[in-house]
Amino acid sequence: MRIRSFWNELSLVALLGISCWGCKVSSVPSDGAVSSTGGSVGSGGASGSGGSTGAGGARTCTGVPTTTSGATGGPCDIYADDGGPCIAAHSTARALYAAYNGPLYQVKKTDGTTMDIGVLAPGGFANSADQDSFCGVSACTISMIYDQSGGGNHLTHSPAGGAKTTPDNEANAKSAPATFSGHAVYGVHIVAGVGYRNNSACGTATGDNPETEYMVVAGTPFNNGCCFDYGNMETTSRDDGEGTMEAVYFGNCTIWGKGADTGPWVMGDLENGLWAGNVSPYNNNLPLTYAYVTGMVKGDAAGTNHWTIKSGNAQSGTLTTPFSGQRPSTRYIPMRKEGAIGLGTGGDNTSTATGNWFEGVMTTKYSSDAADDKVQANIVAAYGG
């Protein structure tokens, strides 16, 4: 999303120890070791109307994770069973595959030293005690969120963009503590000036092609700033027009569109529009007051002019579908998704949002309702315990 703000005039202090925000990272072995290959960010090329990939989205994926079928699987195992494997799987709270035993995220001290935070056991929660031991009383930031899918679509702090012309900061690693199923974990605390991105992601949906994406966030804090998003964004970090992004949003921003009452709502950020449905206000999209929220946005197959919003309580119950229908206007037909992955900002790096984020995944299939229901049940089992 684009919104003119004081970030156009105000430069933030650069983060310590970051010399190249987009230096590529190789595949992540199970022991958590990471080697930098030094590749540069793609230039972002134009999005095609029928699913072509811009230069920023052409990188070859580095591997395929081990998946586990059936009730014992994680969210990405479930979507793989549904025929739409995750092409991105990010979380600072837990593994999103039953067999995943690698790092979830990396923390960094002000002296530049880093530590990978892994899981307590394959498929388990984050080993937050390692973060506590490493950071101690020192300041620590989350310097990388690893992609568990095997594609190497890791997230580091966002580069400068069209709305905020300086790179974003990393999140304070200690600012979003939570306990789920008896396990202490940390989320990603988004505030103004904090955001993450990968403009050269591999395997993501482009053009009018389908995708499913969800995130789990805290119900508070939230604000009306743009934009507490997770999902598909422009490879250019610029506003490339309606339909060039498709991301999940949570908050009560009403600049472009709104749901019922005063929010907050799960909405779709489709660029130059936060949409609670295909008109505004869309009164079937009700405010969400849960402690933790599941938000989902799905784009259907190319040429169908159909998309869906789902939402629910991440700690109990099932998903609801406040909207499933046509795109808001002809300016979104066809979609022109570019395939970058972002967290905590709008597509052009507008960075005035607030929120606490814990996990999110992306696929390149419009998933079945049955799979979505199983994923929600898996989320509830983890976050509601």
N, C-alpha and C positions, 0 to 999 in steps of 0.2 A: 504494500500500500504506500501511497505517497501523501505526505502532509507536510506543508511548510512549517518549520519550527526553528527554535533558537539553535538547533544543532548545525544549521547552515552557517552560523556565525561564530559558534563556540567550538574550539578545538579541545579535545580531551588529551590528557597526558598519556603518552604511549605506554603500553604494558612493558614491564621489565622482562628482559630475556627473549623477546619476540623479534626476530629479525626478518622473518618471512612467513606471513600468516598462512599462505597457501602451499607451503612445502608439503609435497605428497608423502604419505606414509604407506609402507608396504603392508602386506597381509599380516594379521596378528596371530602369532603362534599361541598355542594353549598355555605356554608358560608366561605369557604376557610381555615377552621381549618385543620391541618395536624397532625397526630400522628405517631411517629416512632415506628415500631415493632421490630427494632434491628436485623433483619435477615441478614445473611452474603451472600456474592456474591457466586454464583454457580461456580463450578470448570471448567465448560466450555466444557466438553466431546467432543468426536469426532463427526463430522457431518456425517450424513448418506447420501448415494447416492440417496435414494428414499424419502427423506423428514423426516427422523427421527430427533428427537430433542436431542441436547446435554444437559448435566446436568444443564448448565447455562440458558437454555431456557425453563425449565419445570415448572416454577412458575405458580400457578393458578391465572388467571385474577380476579380482584376484583369487577368488575361491568360492566354494560352496560349502555351507555348514552341514554338519550331521543333523538330520531331523529325526524326530521320534513320533511315531503315529499313535493315535488313540488318546485316551483320557489323560495319560501321563505327560502329554506334550505341553509345551509353552505356547504363547500366542503365535509365534512364527512356525511352529510345528503344525498348528491347527490350520493356518493359512496355506502351508505347503500341501497338506492333505486336501485342501479345497482347490488345489491347482493354481494357486497364486502365491508362490513363496515370497517372503520378505526380501526386498532389495536394500532395505535399510532397517536396522533394529538398534535403537539407542535407549539406554537407561542408566541412571546412576543408582538405581534401587535394587535391580535384580537381573538375572539372566532371563532372556526371552526365548531361549531354546532349552529343552530339558537336558541336552548334552553339553551346553556351553560352559566352558571352564576357563575362559580367558579374561582379560581385563575389561572392566566396565567403563572406567574413566581414569583420568590422570590428574593429580593435584600438583601444584607448584608453589614453592616458597618464593619470597621476594628476592632471594639470592640466586634464583634460577634453577635450583635443584628440583627434581620431579620424582614422583612415585606413582606407579600404576596401582589402582585399587581393583582387586579381583572379587571373586565370589567365595563364599564360605564352603561351597560344595558345588559340583556340576548342577546347573539348573537352579541354583539357589540365590539367596540375597547377597548384597554387597558386604564385603568384609570391612565395615566402617571402622573397626578397631585399628586397622592399618593406617587409615587416614588420621585418626586421633593420635596415634603414636608418632607418625611422621610430622604432622603439623604442630602438635603440642599447643603451646600458647602463641606460636608464630602465626602471622597472616598467611593464608593459603588461598589460592584460586583454583578453579577447575579449568585446566588448560587444554584438555581434550576429552571428548565423549566418543568412545570407540563404537564402531559399527560391528555388531555381532553377526551380521549376515554373511560375512566372508568377502563382501564386495569392496572392503576398504573405504567405505563412505563415512569416514570419521569426521567429526565436527570440531573445528577450532574457532577462535574468535573471528567475527565478521570483518571483512575488509571495508574500506570506505565505500560509500554508495552515493546515490543521487540526492538523497534527502539529508543524510548525515555524512559529511565529507571527510570524516576521520574514522579510523578503524574502531571497532567496539572493544570494550573491556571484557575480561573474563569474570565470571561470577565468583563471589565470595564462597568458598567451599563449605563454610560453616553456617551459612545463613538460612538454610532450609532443612533443619533436622526433623525427622519423623520416625515413628515406630510402626511397623507393619508385621503382623503375625509374630510379635515378640522380638523382631529384629530392628535394631537402630540403623537407620540409613540417612543419607543426605540427598536432597533434591537440588535442582538448579534454580537459584534465586535470581529472577530477572528483574532488573530495575532499569531506569533510564540510563542508556549508554552501554548496556550489556547485551551481547548477542553472539550467536554462533552460526557458522555457515560452511558449506562445501559447494563451491561453484563449479567443480569439475567432477561431480558425482557420476558414477557409472550405473547403467541399468535402470534408471528412473524413467517414469512416463514422460513422454514429450508430445507436443502437438495436441491432438484431440483424443489421444489414446487413454485407456482406462487406468484407474488406480484406486486403491483403498489406503487410507491413512487414519491413524488414531493417536491420541495422546492421553495420558493420565496426569492431571494437575490438581493442585489444592484448590478448594472452593474459595479460599481467601489466602493471600491478598489478591485483589484484582483492581484494575482502574479503567478509565475511559481513554487511555492513550493508545496510540497505534504502535505496534500491534503484537499482542502476545500470541504468536503463531508458531506452528510446527508443520513443515511440509514442503511442497514443491514451489520453488521460487525462480526468479530470473537468474540466469548465469552471468548477467552483466552487473548485478547489484543496482540496477536502474529500473525505473518504471517504464516498462516496454509496452504498456497498454493493456486494456481489458483482456482477460483470458490468458495472460502470460504467467500466471501463478494459480495454484490451487492448494490452499493450506487450511488446517484446522485452527480456529481462533477461539479464545475464551476471554470474556470481559464484558464491559458495558459501554463500549465505544458506540456512539450514535451518529458519527459524522456522515456515514454513507447509508446505513440501514440499521434496523433494530428488530427485536422480537417484541413480545408483550411486556407491558409495564416497564420497569427500569433495569431489568437484567440482574445479574449477568447471564449471558447466553453462550452456547456453542454456535458459532457461525462459520461460514466458509469465506475465506479471503481469496477472491478471484481476481484481484488487482482492480484498483479504482472502484472498489466496492466490497464492504463487509456485508454479507448477505445471510439473513436468518431464514430466508426462503427465496422466492423469486419476486416478491414485492416487499415494500416497507411501509408501515410495520407489518411483520408477519406474525400474527397473534397466536398461531399454533405453536410457536417456538417460545416456551415458557421460561421464566427465570429459574436458575438452578441454585439451590441453597445447600447443597451437600458439602460435607467436609472435604471430600475428594470426588473428582468428576472424571468420567470417561467422555471424551469428545471424539467424534468420527466424521470424516468427510469422504465421500466416494464419488468418483467420476465414472460414468458408464461408458460403454464401448463407443468408439469413434462413429460419428454420424447419428447417434441416437438422441442427442440433445436432452440428456437426462443426468441428474446428479442427486445426491442424497446426503442429508445430515442425520446423524444419530447421536444420542446422548444418554447418560445414565449416572447413577450413583456408583462410584468405583468400589464401594464397600458393601453393597447389597443390591439385590434385585436385578432386573433385566434392562436392556436398552429400550428406549422409545425412539420413534422416528418422527420428529417434528416437521420434517420436510422431505419429500421425494417427488421430483417433478422436473420441469423444463428449466433451462438457464434463464437468468433474469432478463436478458434482452438479446437482440441480434448481435450486439457487440461482443458477446461471449460465444457466438456460434460461427465457426467452430472454435473450440479452445485452442490456445497456442502455447501450451505449457513448455517451459524451457528445461526443467529437470535439475536445477540446483536444489539443495536441501538447506533449509534454514530453521533456526529456533530463536524465538524471542524478539524478532523484528519483523517489519514489513518487507516486501520484496525489494524495495529500493533502500533498505537499511534505515528506514524510519525507526527510531529507537527510543520511544517514550513509554513503553509498556511496563507493567508490573505483573508478576505471577511466580508461582513455584511449580516447576515441571519435574516429573519423575520418570516418564518413559514415553516412547513413541515408536511406531513402525510405519513403513511404507511398502506397498506391493505394486504390481502392475496388472492387477486384475480387479474388476468389480466383483467383490466377494459375495458369496451367498449369505442369505440371512442366517442360515443354520451355522455357518462358520463364525459370523459376527456374534451370535448368541454364545457359542462355545468360548470365544475369546473373552467376552464379558464375564462369563462364569469363572474363567481362569483368573481374570483381574480381581474379581470379588474374593476368590479364594486366597489370593496373595495379600490384598490390601485390607480385606475385611476381617482378617484373623486377629 
